[in-house]
Amino acid sequence: MTKLLQRVIGEIEKLPVDQQDAIASRILADLKDEKAWAARFAATTDDQWDRLAEAVRLEVASGDTVPLEDAFPSETSQQ
C-alpha cells in the first residue's frame, strides 16, 4: 500500500461510520467502473478504433462538434 493511500485511509478512519461507508461505496463503484472500461478498451479492435476515428473526423468536418474550451471552460474564463 502506498503512503498516500495509507494517509487517505487514516483520514477516512476519523470520519463517522456512515461517511466512511459512503466513501467506501464510491471507491468500490469507481473501481468497478474502471475495470469495466479497461475490459471494453482491451476488447476494442483496431478496426473499431479506425471506424470511431473516422466518425469523429466526419463530425468535426460537418461542424457537429463544440470546441473543447467551450464545452469545458477553464476557471479563469468563467471569471
C-alpha positions as CSV (number, residue, x, y, z in Angstrom):
1,M,0.0,0.0,0.0
2,T,1.3,3.4,-0.9
3,K,2.0,6.1,1.7
4,L,-0.7,8.3,0.1
5,L,-3.3,5.6,0.3
6,Q,-2.4,5.0,4.0
7,R,-2.7,8.7,4.6
8,V,-6.2,8.7,3.0
9,I,-7.3,5.7,4.9
10,G,-6.1,7.4,8.1
11,E,-8.2,10.5,7.4
12,I,-11.3,8.4,6.5
13,E,-11.0,6.5,9.7
14,K,-11.5,9.8,11.6
15,L,-14.9,10.2,10.0
16,P,-18.3,8.9,11.3
17,V,-19.1,5.4,10.2
18,D,-21.8,6.5,7.7
19,Q,-19.4,8.8,5.9
20,Q,-16.8,6.0,5.9
21,D,-19.3,3.7,4.3
22,A,-20.3,6.3,1.7
23,I,-16.7,6.9,0.7
24,A,-16.1,3.2,0.6
25,S,-19.1,2.7,-1.7
26,R,-17.9,5.4,-4.0
27,I,-14.5,3.9,-4.2
28,L,-15.8,0.4,-4.9
29,A,-18.1,1.8,-7.6
30,D,-15.2,3.7,-9.2
31,L,-13.0,0.5,-9.2
32,K,-15.8,-1.5,-10.8
33,D,-16.3,1.2,-13.4
34,E,-12.6,1.4,-14.2
35,K,-12.4,-2.4,-14.5
36,A,-15.4,-2.3,-17.0
37,W,-13.8,0.4,-19.0
38,A,-10.4,-1.4,-19.1
39,A,-12.2,-4.5,-20.4
40,R,-14.0,-2.6,-23.0
41,F,-10.8,-0.8,-24.2
42,A,-8.9,-4.1,-24.3
43,A,-11.7,-5.7,-26.3
44,T,-11.8,-2.9,-28.9
45,T,-10.3,-3.9,-32.2
46,D,-8.1,-1.8,-34.4
47,D,-10.9,-1.7,-37.0
48,Q,-13.3,-0.4,-34.4
49,W,-10.9,2.3,-33.4
50,D,-10.4,3.3,-37.0
51,R,-14.2,3.5,-37.5
52,L,-14.6,5.6,-34.4
53,A,-11.8,7.9,-35.5
54,E,-13.5,8.3,-38.9
55,A,-16.8,9.1,-37.3
56,V,-15.2,11.8,-35.2
57,R,-13.5,13.3,-38.3
58,L,-16.9,13.4,-40.1
59,E,-18.5,15.2,-37.1
60,V,-15.7,17.7,-36.9
61,A,-15.8,18.3,-40.7
62,S,-19.6,18.8,-40.6
63,G,-19.5,21.2,-37.7
64,D,-21.3,18.9,-35.3
65,T,-18.8,19.4,-32.6
66,V,-18.1,22.1,-30.0
67,P,-14.6,23.3,-29.2
68,L,-13.3,21.8,-26.1
69,E,-12.8,25.2,-24.4
70,D,-16.5,25.9,-25.0
71,A,-17.6,22.5,-23.6
72,F,-15.3,22.7,-20.6
73,P,-14.4,26.4,-19.9
74,S,-11.4,26.9,-17.7
75,E,-11.7,28.5,-14.3
76,T,-10.1,31.7,-15.5
77,S,-12.5,32.1,-18.4
78,Q,-15.5,31.9,-16.1
79,Q,-14.5,34.9,-14.0
